[in-house]
Amino acid sequence: MTDELTGLLTRKTFQERAGKILNSEENLAIVWLNLDNFKMYNKRFGFEKGDELLKDTAGIISTIYSEKSMRARFSDDNFVILTDWTSVEMNTEMIQQYLYEYREDVSLRLRAGIYFPSKNEDIRSSCDRAKLACDSIRKNHSMNSCMFHEGMSRKLALQQYILDTLGLAINQNRIQVLYQPIVRLSTGKICETEALTRWTDPELGAISPAEFIPTLEQYREIHKLDIHSLNQVCKDYRTRIEQGLSVVPVSVNLSRLDFELCNIFQEVELAVMTNDISREMIRIEITESVNDDDVAILNLGIEKFRAMGYEVWMDDFGSGYSSLNVLKDYNFDTIKFDMKFLRGFDINKSEKAKYIISSNLSMARLMGMQALAEGVENAEQLEYLQSIGFDKAQGYYFGRPMKFEEIFMLEREVEDAKNS
């Protein structure tokens, strides 16, 4: 079966046929090709031009890789080739050169991941390794191709372990929620907290969020983690209320993918109502790092939350999806600024960083959004943030993630909040 748009094999057909070849032949290579920024190309020139680019790319792949090679379009802008290993690098470079010259008004980059499978190796695992090599240079624009190595194999094994044990980790409470204080700069008091997930495994020890969150997003399992964390937050909150203890609003992190993978609004409502918590005490925090193809879907979700009384925040502003597009396309109550700009901050030598932060702060203000600085590490950073008018801040300077009850044991005073 062939792909309707490009005429190349479909993923299923490729895997069936290539699997048989791997069982009988050696000296082969799997090449995973990805068109960088194809989604932005579609937005700029339209889907018709985007389809033309995909068909033209498939055509040049078929021209350069002979009929002896097996060529497929796996999904969207991802192409996979099974070919003889001897000319794989040269052929890949020829395709890349073609794309460089495709349009004078746009720069197209083709990333390639290359894997040399052993005889009888599983075709799906082989493709995964080629993709991993391709993904490893996503942010490295000095490289257009990469060969799979064993270091990547360890990463792949960890990803598979995360996927295989997620359900067990949730059921056995290996994934815990900790809370980091958020301080209102005008008063110096703790006004809110952010709920953060931490995974402790009996075999591997602590698994970093930098490992399990991207993995769960890549394989579209992130909603399971987010729903678990949400329910744990609401249970922790209810426990304090029943004990007659003070509380502050809590922000819970949701991936953009949650809005596609489940009815996340219904999940939040269920957790809040089950634990009898006021919507005003739950902040919905959406990460900026995962791009979203359909602005309308996310916007509808955001407005639904806001209409029902939830505050909605944008996390990691400035680190992922275009910051200007965020301000243009969405209505958030609070923008969380990523303070990577201020790492190694020297107030006498970082005029450019200060200008970027203050300019973005002014834009957010003009649109009626509050501004929160995350990642604050020292008094000098705090002093500067206060001087340009930030509303709130969080970071190791104020406290590391901790158990909910420990927030209220800090010497820093906590703002009063409703116990409902």
Disulfide bonds with the S-S distance in Angstrom:
none
